[in-house]
Amino acid sequence: MRILVCVKRVPDVGSEVMLTADGQSVDARHVGYTVSNHESSAVELAIRVADATGGSVTLATVGPAESTDQLRHLLGLGCHAATLVEADPTTLGPADVARELAAVVTDHAASGAGYDLVLLGNDAADSGDFQVGIRLAYALGWPVVNGVSTVETADGNVITKNDGPDGEETFSVPLPAVVTVLEGGVEPRYPTLKGRMAAKKVEIETRSLTAQPAGASRVKLVVPPPAPSNVEVLGEGPEAAAAVVDLFEKLGVLR
C-alpha cells in the first residue's frame, strides 16, 4: 500500500499558550517547532500498515521552507519520501491547505504514484481547525473517517477503531480513503541513528501553491481561562483529624 501522511509545522508550546497580538495564531517567538501528537500517531500507524503490506509512506506538508526540519525528523522514523508545498502559513486557511494537498494526491496519481490511503491528524495543533481532512476527502471524492485511534487494512478496505459515546466504534470503508487520527491509540517510535542518516539523503519534493490563498477568515483565537481551583482548609494539627474523617466519609472512602 502507498500511504500519504499530511503533517503541519506547529509551535512546540509548553503548558502556557501565548497568542500573537492580533489573536490569529500562537506566538512562537520563544519556542521551537514540532508536529502535533495526533500527526505523530498518524505517522506511526502509516509505517505499521506499510510494513505489513510491503508498502511505502510519503509525507506532505504545506508551510514555510523550514518545515523540512519536521519532514526530515519523520523521514528518520521510516517514511520513504516527502513533499513540501512552500507557502506562508499565515496566509492559508483550511480550504487552501486541503486544495493543495488534493493537488499533491492528484498529481502524484497522474505520474503513476497514487495513494491508497491518506492519514492526517484530527485537528491542527496551533489553530484548532478540524476541517482539512473532511475538505480533502470531499475534493478527492473519497470516503472519510474522523478521530480514529487505530488503522488496519484488509480486503480493499480500511478498518478503523475509536472510542465512541457508547464504547468502541469500528468503521470499515473502501479504499482509497481519508482518515484523521487522534493520539493515544499507538505509541510513536523514535528515530534511530541509521534512520536519521538515511533521512538526510532523501530529496524532498518542493512545490508552489496552485492558487492564490483565500485565507482563514478567522476572527481570532481565544485561550480559555484556567480552571478555577478552590482550597478548603480542614484545620491544623490533631484538631483536624475529625474533619478529615468526615471528608473521607463524604467521599465514600470510609463507610
N, C-alpha and C positions, 0 to 999 in steps of 0.2 A: 504493500500500500504506500502511496505517496501522500504525505500529510503536510499541511501548511499550518504553522502556528503564528498567529499575529500578536505582537507584543508592543509595548509602549514604554519609552524612556520617561520615568517619573521621579520626582524628588524623593530621596530616601529620608523621610521625616521621622522624628522620634515621637515621643508621647505628646508633644505640643505642636499643633499645626498653625503656622502663620500664613496669612494671606497677603497678596500684594495690595497696594493702596487702592486700586480700582476694584478689588474683590473678584477679579476674573480668573485668578489662578493661585496655586500655592507658592509662597515666597521661598525660592530655592537658593537664595544668595549665599547662605551659610551651611548648606548641606550638600551631600553628594547625590548621585543618581543611581537608580536601580530599575528593575521591573517589579510589578506587583506580585504578591504571593499567589494570587489567582493564576497569573500567567506562568509562574514557575511550576505550578501544579499541572497546567496545560502542557508545558514542555515535557514534564516527566511522563505524563500519560501518552503523549505522542511518541516518545522514544520507546516506551514499552510496547505499544502497538506495532511500531515499525520493526522492532527486534523480533516480535512474534510472527510477523508476516514477511520478513525479509525485505522490508520497505525502506523508506527514507523520510527524513524530516527537514523541511525548509522553513526558515524564519522570515517574517516580513514585518517591517515597521514603517510608519510614516512620521517623520520628525527631522530634527537637525542632524548635521553630519556627525556630531558627537555620539549619536545613537549607535555607531559602530562599536563603541565600547561595550554596550549591553549585548549586541549581537555576537561579538567575539566571546564574551563570557558564556553565552548559551551554546555557541558552537563547541566550546570546550567540554560541554556535557555529553556530546554525542550527536548533535544535529549536523546535517551534511551541507547545507547551503543557506544563503541569506540574501534578502533583497531589502534595500533601503530606498524608500521614496522620500527624497530630500525636500523638506519644507519647513517653514517657520510654524511651530505648533500653535503659537498664539493667534494665528490667522485661521485655524481649522476648527470646524465643528464636526459632530458625529457623522453627518451626511457626507462631508468632504472625505473623511477617513474611510468610510465604507465604500465610497465611489472609487478611491484609489486602490483599496485592497481588492475590490472586484476587478479592476483593470489588471492587477497583477495576476489574479487567478485566470482571467480570460486570455491574457497574452501568453502566459506560460502554457496554457492548454493548446493555443494555436501553434506553438512551437513544438508540440509533441510531449510536453512535460506537465500534463494536467494533474489535478489533485483529486483524491478520493474523499478526503476529509479535511475540513478546516476547523481548527480549535482557536478559541480566544479566551481571555479572562472574562469573568462575568460582567465586570464593570471597570471603568477607568479609575485608578487609584488616586489620581490628582483632581479630577473634575466630577467624579461620580456619575458619568454618563453610562447608562445601561442600554444604549441604542445601537452601537456599532454592529454587534453580532446579528441582530434582527435585520438591520438595514442591509447588511452584506448578504444575508440569505435571500432577502427579497430581491436584491439586484441580480443575484445569480439564478433565482428561481429554484432554490434548493430548500429542503426541509430544515428546520432549526429546532434544537432543544436547548433550553437555558438552565443555568445554575446547577450543573451536574457535579457529582463527586468522582465518579469512575466512568471509564470508557472502555468498551471492548468491541470487537468486530467479529461477525460470523455470517456466512451465507449471504453476503452482499448487503448486510445491514450493520448499522452501528447501534450497540446496546448500551444505554446509559442508566446510571442509578443515582438517585439523590434522596435526601430526606425531605418528605412532604409533611403536611399538617397531620396526616393520619398514619405516618410511618414511611417506610422506604418505598419510593416510586421507581418503576422501571419503564423505560421507553425504548422501543425498537423502531428505527426509521431507516428507509433505504438510502444507500449511498449513491451519489455524493451528498454530503450533508454538512451543515454548520453546527457546531456545539460550543457553548460557553461554559467555562469551568469555574467552580468555586474551590478555594483552598480547603485542605483538610482531608480529602479523600486519599491522597498519597503523600509520601514524604519525598520532596525533591532531592535529587542527588547533588553532590559537589563535583566540580571539575577535577580531573586528575592532571598530573604534570604532563603526561602524554597528550591528554586532550587539549590542554592549553597550548602546547607547542603546535599541535595539528591545526588548531583554530587560527593561528597566526598566518597560516599558509592559504587559508580559504579566501578566494576572491569574492568580495561582496558585490553583488549587482547593485548599481545605483541608477535610479530613475528620477525623472522630474514629474511634477504634477500634470495631470491630463487636462485640468480645467482650473479656472480661477476659483479660489475658495469662496464659499458663501459665508463662512464664519459660524460661530456658535449661537448667536442671538441670545446669549446668556445675560440675564440681568446682573446677577452677582452670586458668588459663593458665600455661604454663611457657616461659621464654625459654631456648632451647638454649645451652649453654656455647660460648664462641668456639672455633673450630677450633684445635687446638694447632699451634704453629709451632716447628720445630727449625732451628737455625742451626749449620752446621759451618764452622769456621774452617780454611781450607786452608793458611794461612801468611801471612807478611808479606814484602813486598818481592820482589825477584827470586827468592828461595828458594822462593816459592810457585808459580813457573811450571810446574814438573814436576807438581805436584799438580793444577793447572788442566788441563793436557793430559790427565792420567789421567781426570779427571772428564768432559771432553769426549768422550773415547773411550768411557767408560761410558755416556754419554747417546746415543751414536751420532752425535754431531756430526762427529767425526773418524773416519776409517777408515784 
